[in-house]
Amino acid sequence: MKKTIIKYPWIILSILALTACGEGAEDVSIDYDPSSLTSENASNVYEEPPRAPDGFKVIYYVDAGDGTPGKLEVLETFGTRSSNEDQAFSPDITTGYSWGYTAEASQYYADADKWGSIRGDERDTPGLGVEYAFELDQGSYTVVIGFDDPWDAEGTRHVDIVLDGNVVSEGFFIPADAAYERFDDIEVTDGVLELSVQRTASNTDGSADPQISWIEIWGDTDEEVAAPVQKIWISGEFQINDWELSQAPEMKPEADSWYEMTVHFQDAGTFNFVDQTANWDEYYGTDDNGNIIYSGSGGSMSVDAAGYYTIRFNLESLEYSVTETDLSAVTPQETMYIWGKGFPQYPDHDWWDESTSYFDIADAIPLTKNFNDMGEHVFGIQGLDFSDAIELQFVNSTDADTAVQFGFSGIDLLNASASEFYWHETVQEDWQYITYNGAAGTYTLIFDYAVGRATLIKESTSIYMVGAGTPGDWDISQAVELTPSNEWPGWYYIDIRFTNEDSGDALKPYGDYKFVSEQSWNGDNYGLADITVDTTTMENSGDSDGIPAPAPGYYTVWFEPSTLTYELYDLSAETTHSEMFIVGKGYVDYPDLDWNPDAAIPMNINFQGEGDYVFGLDCLEFSDAVDMKFLGQTSWDGLDVGFVKGGEQTAPIVWAKTASGDGTSDLKINGQAGFYDVSFDYLLGRASVLPNDTGTCN
């Protein structure tokens, strides 16, 4: 592999990006035979693409924004220096030549059609846009750029096309129909061709963003088409979120089709190998005889006990091995700290102490050893606030003279994304710290120094659900808040009763719902990318489709915003109760109650026809001072239900969250005498106290 260039020094240490699993043509300058080209995602209409003329070859081919960049679709090819179809600027995993996008850009339409796959820029700033760079020898090249605007920005999507600082097409209008622009005799003199499609000064339409569908660079070369390296991931019960494909670590490719990864099981558990991280449709598992097969129904491999394991897999022979990792050479660490700057909870901590003109390591942020019972080699911290600009690495001491620094591999790609990472490789080197901008929020950070891996999880402050199943339906002001899961970091859940009957709608017969980050339409808006295509692919967009609700019944709805994943769990098999009571004091018709469970007020099952999980009473008269809890029996032994946010409240109270257990808070309603309807859905753990419609109950 050739040595990478240094025009972009920030990319030298970058991790190798994106999937690779296809095969290129033997010679990219041949004439294609459409009858021999197949793809499950390709159009049946044959369209001859521009392709390098005789004597030239495709040196780089980019399908910008392709969701499967290692898989060739109809009429696609790898270049002589590119072994996949899109990546951030970094050395190609096969050829070693550096290429890729150099500015953070949105991959907001990633299908397998080279025209429909799009990488765009949403910064709305003239002079900025989609930017790529390609390592090339000195010489003359032809550049071809493909454009397609599926949204048709009504004639306003105007851009400047810039090659190596020269505007080669000014005010170009990206058309609604597929089209390409070709530029011949582009001279490269410094080893890198820079390409950008920039917003023009006159383009003030916020929806008319610069975008690219694909790029080809042709040249005179003797190089052969690059052979891509298949990527393999490992997923299983060792992950923080078990079996979460989007968080699965990529295995390290080695010689002779072997792949390797060291993982940490907290207990005995299972795992599988996968060749993509989009779904579990097909994967590498075991048949009834324990042999590895590629299917959608294979079993899992396993380890028998907690520990660190080095797992190897051969893609050709379908062999695998599991070896307990030898940690005898690992130096035990009793302490570990975060050293950097930009953490609001630690305002005095910074790299440098101006008063002493010396490194400020004494105030480094301590991490907890054996974090969440993950083991003596694991340190972590939960609830760490990031400002808009942070710098971060680990040190094992607050003594600047003896502290050992632990940084990150691939810091440039991490910095460019400024996002979460899972089981990311760390390095015991000085000053390999990450620099995140625009990533303010609250995070959990975990560092396993035994194998040099770190995980960063953003803790979203609030997630709400709106639509079918919620009290206000699509009234965003009544969106209901989900609960963050302690057991599954990053996940949120809520118990919901869906009630809509079949409307006959082919796509969403029982209605639909979405997730939002606030009780308004101004925040994050999570729904389906295209309900007509599938009901699993999600996006964060105001244009997203609602998620189809299930048939009437009780469900736990789960949502993970960072991976855009949702799940439903049917609650119909949960424990049922045949009676329920109100206990407390201050009820006009029950003067002897006064917290006496023997005198608890019986509630009616199937209250107002809401189902057997709902108990309630209407026309319950309150005095000026009311206390309220619920019991599942006329004693304190058994079901005892209070409120998550107890204490004095003001009616009406809609869908207040309840909590079971001795010592839970009661609800207090003072100075609000009158007639009320009280309902309690014990399966959902929600209660409402609403003034009776008549006001008098006469």
Secondary structure, 3 states (H helix, E strand, C coil): CCCCCCCCHHHCCCCCCCCCCCCCCCCCCCCCCHHHCCCCCCCCCCCCCCCCCCCCEEEEEEECCCCCCCCCCCCCCCCCCCCCCCCECEECCCCCCEEEECCCCEEEECCCCCCCCEEECCCCCCCCEEEEEEECCCEEEEEEEEECCCCCCCCCCEEEEEECCEEEEEEEECCCCCEEEEEEEEEECCCEEEEEEEECCCCCCCCCCCEECEEEEEECCCCCCCCCCCCCEEEECCCCCCCCHHHCCECEECHHHEEEEEEEECCCEEEEEECCCCCCCCEEEECCCCCEEEECCCECEEECCCEEEEEEEECCCCCEEEEECCCCCCCCCCCCEEEEECCCCCCCCCCEECCCCEECCCCCEECEECHHHCCCCEEEEEEEEECCEEEEEEECCCCCCCCCEEEECCHHHHHHHCCCEEEEEEECCCCCCEEEECCCEEEEEEEECCCCEEEEEEECCCCEEEECCCCCCCCHHHCEECEECCCCCCCEEEEEEECCCCCCCCCCCCCEEEEECCCCCCCCEEEECCCCCCCCCEEECCCCECEECCCCEEEEEEEECCCCEEEEEECCCCCCCCCCEEEEEEECCCCCCCCCHHHCEECEECHHHCCCCEEEEEEEEEEEEEEEEEECCCCCCCCEEEECCCEECCCCEEEEEEEECCCCECEEEECCCEEEEEEEECCCCEEEEEECCCCCCC
